[in-house]
Amino acid sequence: MKGKRLIDNWASWDGYRLSQLTPDGFTVRKRTHEGNPWIGTFSGTRAGGYAFAGDVSGGMGVALHNFWQTCPSSIEIDGARTETATLTVWLWSPEAEPMDLRHYDNVAHDLDASYEDVQEGMSTPYGVAHTSSLTLLPLEGYSGKENFALQAADMNASARLMPTPQYLHDRRAFGVWSLPDRSNDARSRVEDRLKAYVDFYHNAIDQNRWYGFWNYGDVMHSYDPVRHTWRYDVGGYAWDNTELASNMWLWYNFLRTGEAYIWQMAEAMTRHTTETDVYHLGPNAGLGSRHNVSHWGCGAKEARISQAAWNRFYYYLTTDERSGDLMHEVADADQMLYTIDPMRLAEPRELYPCTAPARLRIGPDWLAYAGNWMTEWERTQNTKYRDKIVTGMKSIAGLPSRIFTGPLALGYDPATGVITTECDPSLQQTNHLMPIMGGFEMMNEMMRMLPLPEWQDAWLDYTANYKQKALEINHNRFRISRLQAYASYHLRDPRLAREAWHDLFSQLETAPAPPFYISTVLPPLVPAPLDECNGISTNDAAIWSLDAIYMQEVIPMDE
């Protein structure tokens, strides 16, 4: 053959490397030997994260899911000239900067100044996790670039076989929630806002590049309209870390719509918040970290962040065993109360008499633990966990003012599940955090499984009287419309229903529904065009949406 003699003098390539070091840039390079440099000029924006090593007789393909989203990552082939090639998937590319898990600063910045609750020795990443998913694909041989591109697209699509929203709704999967309802103008207005919130954050994830090995899946907590940026660098206003049940906000939106893009957001948030925001070993195991610039930077290590409630959706819709393991991890997380008191700073033990071995708040602490126990009971049929829920319900129902009993931190025995108080029986509290960290949604499921009359009465009393008591006791105007909606539905009280809807759409400063106007900010005020909503915060989006999704079901507006 003409030119055959030239083959022996052609360069022969032994190694290939696909590298995605930023969300917006990848390179493909190759080298002849291990000791020689990588060459090549091919680059692009976002790679599919798929590579094949083989020839016409066979080979192996590998895909790293969320390849560009969880950068810096690489896939490398070595020994391509030999009989046995090697495929290496770098979850953290050796070409990237070294992984640096130190807290972002050496000093704390105060709750008042930056919403930051940093405590000595607590801003540690020891025990956090990250799960990466890979797919290996044995192939009969090289099948062409088009087929490889299709395989890469299939791996990235992450298609799921799902029940319809109607089927899930009819069976009350995951409690009480509504299907989209545009049967009149008032209900359409609610649906418009629900969709606007999700769509805004879907775009914000990409516009703000909320990607990376340790960040992908989370969103920011609060926006700064003065600087035209999210407060990525301001203490507790940075990463959201499940605050006000942002996971549930996305999951219930998916359940009611079946939209694939919402699934992707909810799946990514679940993977992140239940792995990176939670400790899986070490002295904080079983607890999670409150929102901060560093995901693990806040000194508040609490069960509300690590609770099984966040993982239940993904687990029961996919049977993902990693999610099952994570839920099992926290089944006995209340044992951590022996060593870490969630109210050690906010309400020190010496302020009120308490001889119990530990302390907790009814919510979000006990509600988070009860959700853990409910999940462990339904998955394993271990009645020990069911009985612990019942013990807690009866304990709370027997307190002087039931759920309103003060102080915030009550006595608790992790061995028995009994909750007590030794304080003045007239002392009361309301604690607005109790129902808005997943507790309300979990209780809707729990009371169907455990219809305990004294607890149902206590819960109804709480929902019907929370708003007024919060104003009287704490001068707190933080309103939670789903509580009024629950009371309205069960008491058949249309007055409460009207009040709940009025509160939801109120434009008062203390209401969770600020005006929602989106404008586009252009360079040079920002590095790239950015959709801006001045009053936006993830707290507002989550609490408003969860209120509305519940209210559309139990007290829908006629007009």
Secondary structure, DSSP 8 states (H G I E B T S, - for coil): -TTGGGGGGS----EEEEEEEETTEEEEEEESSTTS--EEEEEES----EEEEEETTEEEEEEETTTTTT-SEEEEEE-TTSSS-EEEEESS-TTS-----S-S-SS---HHHHS----TTT---TT------EEEEEESS---HHHHHHHHHHHHH-------HHHHHHTTTTSS------SSHHHHHHHHHHHHHHHHHHHHHHHTT--STTTTT--BSBEETTTTEE-TTSGGGSB-TTGGGHHHHHHHHHHHH--HHHHHHHHHHHHHHTTTTB--SSTTTT-EE-S-SSTT--S-EEHHHH-THHHHHHHHHH--HHHHHHHHHTTTGGGGGGT--TTTTTS-GGGS---SSEEE-IIIIIHHHHHHHHHHHHHH--HHHHHHHHHHHHHHHTSTTGGGBSSSSEEEETTTTEEE--S-TT-B---TTTTTTTHHHHHHHHHHHS--HHHHHHHHHHHHHHHHHHHHHH------HHHHHHHHHHHT-HHHHHHHHHHHT--STTSS------EEE-TTSSSS-EEE-TT-BHHHHHHHHHHHHHHHHHS----
